[in-house]
Amino acid sequence: MALFVVRPKKKMSKAQKFSREKLRKNGFLFRYLVPYRLPFALGMLVLGGGSVLFLVIMKLPGEVFNILDGKPSYGLNLAQLFLSIFLLLALQGVLSFFRIRLFSLVSEKSMAALRKDLFGKIVSLPIPWIEEQRVGELSSRITNDVTQIQGTLATTLAEFIRQVIILIGGIAFILVAMPKLALVMMGTFPVVVLAAMYFGKFIRRLTRERQDELAQTNVVVEETLQNIRTVKSFTNERFEWNRYAGYLDRVVAISMRSATMRGWFASFIVFVMFGSLFFVMWRASEMVGAGAMLKGDLVNFIIFTGIIGGAIASLGAFYTELLAAVGSGERIADILQQQTERHFDSEKIAGIPRFDGKVAFHHVDFFYPARPEKKVLQGINLEIFPGEKVALVGMSGAGKSTLTQLLLRFYKPDAGQVLIDDVPVENYPLQVLRGNMAIVPQDVLLFGGTIRENIAYGQPGASEMELLEAARMANAWEFIRQFPEGLDTRVGERGVKLSGGQKQRVAIARAILKNPAILILDEATSSLDAESEKLVQEALNSLMQGRTSIIIAHRLATIKQVDRIYVLENGRIAERGTHESLMVQEDGLYAQLARLQFAV
């Protein structure tokens, strides 16, 4: 369902376009407030009642002086007056409790729903879009930006509305009680409003720039920690610190520019607004001296002028926070509007039908969206029958891994078709397509939980016996049982506590547990020592039994027994055949590669 409805727009001013665009982009937030509209409405009602009650309480201190002068306005003595104040304060405390509780309920639950949708959207977006982003920036959207909006819903919005009610109520009281003095004070309001609009424009822009630079600091932290071994092996700790410090210094610089604008705005408020308030108070004091105003009314006037001044000053600060939340909402809206490749919430497939495993590429051309000038695959034609073991061989960049990415539908071919069981892959639901495939990559990055959790990732909900059987078939149980905690041993961030061979065998166990119809081995043994390679290769041989297997290999010794070898060169299939038939072609590319490796 589309988040927004696009309608023809009338011609409008630049300012109108800006405000309507901001409102449109942040309109998605209402969708998250709708389920909690009742507590939100109750919170607004309590907020309004509490604000009005606050104004009523603030009218009573001045009555003390009227009672002492023998001119009470409400017919109460001092004891009755203070008893009334304490009762009203108790009621105010109750209303404040429920206001905070209700707005916290709305903000926590609605923003939890937003975080779930935002994360679900990100993981459902196609690979090309994700590859254009940086992990730290996406992480910042889920953390910093949603937190900014949550703070606005929980506190800032309520306080902003509360101050507006207090401001309007205070002005109304002064206009009714002292219209002459109120006119002098009200003359400054238009000036303050215009100043707020002027300063707000710059503060909004600087706030967005600050959030963007802050996201870059997250990028540096995540990239550095994810590649900490590389950082340390190149002794680049200082380099990474400088990168982080550079972005952080820019955050500070932008923050200081924003603080300068806020400072000028605050100075303006102090001079113009409070200057006019003190002028009015001086005029009110003269009226008391002339007998035209009671002392209690003067006290009330001073209190309410202070309340009005405080409300105006608070509105400036809250307005800045609201602008920051608007900027955060825009960035989140940009992600939520992206077209996903799947909607897993709506996918209700009772059981995934199993493929026979026939794979075919017909006249396939492809180039990566980020590099449209270079065609990666050109006129690829190949066919793999169910249960066959086929190897893809060639120099780096020849297009081997790209073929498997098209098969997984990470990308779409620019020409031709990729078929499974004679059906174009785009005709299958992604859950069915990828549910029939498993990949064992060259560089295994495990999740930072336990060995059990990493193996079970192939089939969440698998039984203990199934996990143990998968571990045994992958030659992983031998090393797993040596750990004191066995399957519950934590592997560390990205699996750093396990060796390369151990990680590979955990990945193989995960693939075995999934029981795919089509298996992709992406140079799964190329980075292992001889002993680990032997164990992993034995596990792979077990895994390949009875299923279509596509092997991307640099080590040609591991593919001598496959049914067929495709040799790729510059995105084309240069040769095809068995190991023996290709070795006969002495001038062939495969034979040349074999001679380099086997020294024959």
Summary of the structure (lengths in Angstrom):
residues: 600
radius of gyration: 34.8
end to end distance: 62.2
largest distance: 120.2
contacts: 1867
relative contact order: 0.08
helix: 64%
strand: 10%
